[in-house]
Amino acid sequence: MINFKKLAALGLAAVMGITTLVGCGSNGSSSTQGGNTTGVETKHHKIGVGLYTDSGRAVDAIKAYLEGISSEVDCEFSYVTLSTYDEATNLSEVQNLISSGCEGIILTADMGTTSILQECTSAGVYMAGFLCDYNTSYTTAYDEVFGSEYFLGTVCDGWQDSSQYGIDVANSIIENGYKNVGVITFPSWAYPNQADTDKAFRATIEEYNKTAEEPITLVDTVELQFAPLEDTYLSEHQDIDCIFSLAAGANFVYPVIVAAGRTDIALYTTGFEATDDVENFGSAGNGVFKGIMCSAPEAIVYPLCLLIDKLNGTTYADLPEKSERVDCTPYEVISDKDMEQMKTKLYFTADYKDAVITGADIVKMCASYNSDATYAALVEKLQGLGL
């Protein structure tokens, strides 16, 4: 889905009292040693994590989180970087994870999934998704992927239906009085659900325009091919005072705005990537950034709990028969107050002490370690991760 995902920014974490991943013991071995303070006998597992990029704020936060929980959940984590366009690369990276002894794999990209799943099935390795709605697999290879016992489901990068952010941005634009608004997207084949956001955004603006004394003009949508916005865009639209970029605006739009000396333009975007979007948000700096959306790294508890239970031979009593795509309430930052809250979140600080779900919490959420744990409670956790 929105995979409102790609590219993030920076910031390496100080992790609460933990400096190394748990790496001892053979796969499946039991342990109550190390940093496990729950008193529960856990089993050691090696989990592979395929991330959509190798650096940035989101990646730092994810790695800091997994390092922080590793002792409690008794898992070690290995990382590879996936491609958003090359299936062969992703298959090769997964093969490397399997060869290194990973029993379960968490992937953030739906590219080459059927081939990857065949490889996992042959090796007896389970996989699940994170920050990705697996929309391509869901619509074109449902039986092969979601019908496979080796695919455990995925947690989306925000909502499956991403309309709400489009509505919220439109209302903010109306409230702030912007009148000439451009819309920027990524290719539909890569982000099919961004169309829902765009549609809801336009519908809200159109409804406002029915009674507005001074209607809002929407400039034709520009689709970026994972490259910066053409600098001629701003010269061709000199009256533009706002841009809604569903295409990683901090990377592909903001630098163009600055280079053109057009920091009078307001920018609403997806992702939370560079220092620029923090230093120039709302009333700070040049004030270009007015809206940001991203998802909590703690959402990885969904595939992790499912993998741990599957590897331990246990499932939730209320686990659905077919694997699911579940929502994760995203962070919407559309005011200075929102930004102040965001600065206390793990995504921003990359510091495990700021995590809202701890390793001990995860142990209690696993059916194999807590007979009272339920799938419904796991999914409910994801709904409380937004601001």
N, C-alpha and C positions, 0 to 999 in steps of 0.2 A: 504494500500500500504505500500510500505515501510511504511509502517507503520514504518519507521525508527523512532521508537518512543521510546520505553519502557524506562526504567530507566533514570533518569536525575540526577543532582547534587544539590548543595546547594546555599543558599544565600537568606536571608529574606529581604524584601524590606522596605525602607522608602517610604511611599506613599504620594504624593504631597498634603499636607494639609488635608488629609482625614484619620480618624482613625477608623471609624466603618462603617459597611455596612448599607445601608438604610434598616430599618426593621420595620418602622411604617406604619400604614394604612392597610386596608383590601385589598385583591387581587382585582385588577382591579380598584382601587380608583384613582381619578385624582389628580395630584399634580403639582405645579410650585414652590414648596418650597425646602428647603434643599440646596443641591449644584447645582441644575439645573440653569445654567446661560444662557440657550438658549432662554428663554422667551416663550418657547413652552409648552403648557399644556400636560403633559405626564400622562400615566396611570401606576400605580404601579403593578409590577408582581414579582412573586417568581419563580426563575429558579433553577433547580437542575443540578449539574455538576458531572458527573461520570468520575474520572480521573484514568489513568492506573497504578498509584502508588501514595503513600501518601507523598512522600518527594522528594527532589532533585531540581536542578536548574530550570528545566522547570516548575515544579509544583509551586515553589515559584513565578516565573514570572507570571504564569497564574493567581494565586490568587491575586497577587499584582495588576495586570491589572484590574481584575474584581472589586476589592475593589476601585480602582481609578476611574472607570467609573460609579460605582453603583449609585451615587447621580444624575449624569447627565441623565442617561438612566432610572432612577427611578425603578431599579430592585434590589432585594436582592438575594443572591446566597447561596445555600446549597451544601455541598460537600460529596461525598461518594467515596470509592476506589473500583475499579472494578478488576475482575480477568481476566487473559488472557487465562484461561483454564477451569474455572468452571462456567457453565451456571447458575446453581442454585444460586450461590453467586450473580451474576449480577442481576438476577430476583429479589432476595430478597432486594438488595440495591435500585433498582428502586421502588419497592413496598414501601420501607421506605420513599423515596423522595415524592412519591405520597401521602402517609399518612400524611406527614408533610405539605402538602398544595402546593406543587410545581405544577404550571400550565404548565410548559414546562421543558424539560429535554435535556441536551447536553451530549452525551456519546462519549468516546474515544476508545471504543473497540467493535468489531463486534462478540460478543460471547453471544449466547442465544437471538439474536435479534428478531426472530419471536415471541418467548414467551413474551419477553419484550414489543413488539409492541402490542400484543393482550391485555396485561395488560393496556397499555397506552390508547388504543382505548376504552376499557371498562370504563376507568375513564375519558375519554374526555381530555386526556393530550397529547400534541404534543411533538415529539422528533426529534432531528437532530444530526448529527455527527460532530466530530472535531478531527483533527489529525489522521484520519482513513479513508481508502478508501471504507470500507464496501464491500470488494471484495467478501467475502464468500456469503453475502446476494445478491450481485449483480449477481453472477453467478449461485447460487443455489436456491434463493428464491426471485427473482426479483419482481414478481407480489405481493407477500405477504408484501414485505418491500417497495420497491421503488414505487409500485403501490398504497400504502396506503395513504390516505389523512392525516394520523397522522404522517407520516414520511416526513420531509421537505427537506431531502438531507444531504450531508456531504461535508466537505472540507478536502482534502487529506493532509497527512503529507508530503508535497513536491509535486512532480508530480505523476500523475497516471502512466505515463511511466517514470520510474526512470532511463532510460538509460544514461542520460546526466552526472550524477555523475560518473558512471562507465567510461565514455569516458574521463572526466576531470581528474580522478585519474590516468588512464592509461597514459595520456599525461604527467602528472606530474612525474610519475615513469620513463617514457622514458627520460624526460628532466634531471632528477636527476641521471640517470645512474644506477639504481638498476637492478640487473640481475637475482636474484633468489627470486621469489615472491610467497608467500602463500596466499590462499583465504579462509576466514572463513565465514560461514553463520549460520543463525538460521534455524530451520526446515521450509520446504517449506509450510507446512500446516498453519503455523502462519504468514509467510511473503511470500506469493506467488509471489509478484512482484519483490522481490529481484533478481529473476532469470533474469529479464530484465537488471538489473544493471550488474550482473555477465556476461551475454552474451555480452553486449556492451563493457564491460571492456576487455574481452578476444578477441573480434573481433578487437579492437584497437591495442592490443598487437600483435596479429597475423599479422595484416597488417604491423606493424612496422618490425616484424621479417622477412618479405619477402625480405627486402633489407638491414637489419642490418648486420654489420660486426660481431657483437657479440650479438646474439639473447637473448631475455629474456626467462628464463625458468619459467613456471608456475607449482607450486607444486599442487598436487591433492587437491580438495576442501574438507574441514573438516566442518561437520555440528554439531554445538553445540546445546545441548538440554537445553538451558538456564542455563548452568553450565560453569565454567571456562575451558579454553583450557587445555588439558592434558599436564603436564610438559614434557612428553616424546616427544612431537611434536618437540620441539626445538633441543633435542639431536639427534633425527632421521633425522633432516634437518639442519645440522650444517652450510651449505653454505647459508642458507636463509638470505637475507639482507633486506627484506621488507615484510610486511603483509598487505593485504587489508581485513579488517574485516567488513563485513556487520552486524556483531553480536556484537553490543555494546562493542567495543574494549576497552574502558576505564575501564570497569568492568571485562570483561571476558578474555582479552588478555594481556593488559598492566601489571597487577600484575605478570603474569607468566614470561613475558619478564624481569622484574626487578629481580624477585626471581632467575632467571637463570643467571643473570649477563650479559644479552644480550641487553643492551641498545644501541648497535650499530645497532639494527634493526629499520627500519622506519615503522611507523604504520599509515595507513589511515583507518578511521573508520566512523561510523554513530553515531549520538547522540552527546550531549555536556553535559557531566555528572559530572565528578569530578574535583576537583581543579588540579589534576595531568595533565589533558589534556590542561590546560591553562599554568601552570607553566613550562611545558616541551614541548611546541609547537614551531616548527620551530627552530629558533636560541636560544630559551630560555631553561634554565635548561639542561636536558640531550638530548633534541631535538628529542625524540622518535616520538612524534605526528607530522605528516606532513599534515594530511587532516581530517577535521571534517565536518559533515553535520547535520543540524537540521532545525526546522521550527519556525517561529515567533509566539509568543503567541497571537498577535493581530489578527491572522487568525480566532479567535473565533467570530469575528464580523459577519462572514457569518451565522452560525446557529443562533446567537443572533438576528440579524436583521429579519431573517425569522420568528423566534418565536414571537418576539414583534409584528410584523405586523399581524401574524395569530391570536394572542391573542387579538389584537385590532380590528379584523374583516376586515383587509385591506390587499391587496396584490399589488405587482408591476404590472403595466400594461403589462410589457414584461416578466412576470414570466413564465417559461416553464410549459407545461402541466404536465409533469412528473418530479419528484424530480431528482436532478442531483448529480454527483460527480464532484466537481470542484478542479482545481489545486491551489496550493499556492506556489509561487516561494520560495524555501528554501534558507537558508544561506549555502553557500559553503565557507569554510575557508581552503585555500590551500596555504597561504603565510603569512609572518609576517604582511604585509600590511592589509590582510583580517582580521587578528586577532585584529589589532589595531582598525579597524572599528567595529568589533564584540563587543569589550569591551565598546562601547557606546550604544549598543542595550539593549532594555528592557529584552530580554532573558538573557543577561549576568548580568545586574545590578539589576534586579527585582525592578526597581524604576519607578513608573508610569510617572514621568516627561520625561522619555526617550521613551515613547510610540509614535509611528508614527501615530496612529489613536486615537484620544481622545474621551471621552464620548460625547462631543458636536458634533464631527464628526459623531458619530454613530446615534445620533438623526436626523441629516440631511440626513442620508443614509436610514432611515426608511420611507417607503411609507405612513405610518399612521401619520407621523409627518411632512412630506415634500411631497407635491403633485408632485414635479419635480423629486423625487428620482426614480432611475431605477435599475432593477436587473443587467443589463449590467454594470452599474457603480460599483455596489457592487462587482461583480466578478473581474472587472478590478483592484479594490483596492488590491486584493490578489496577483496580479501579480507584485506589486511594493514593496513587503515586503522583498525581498532578499537583499544581499549586493550590 
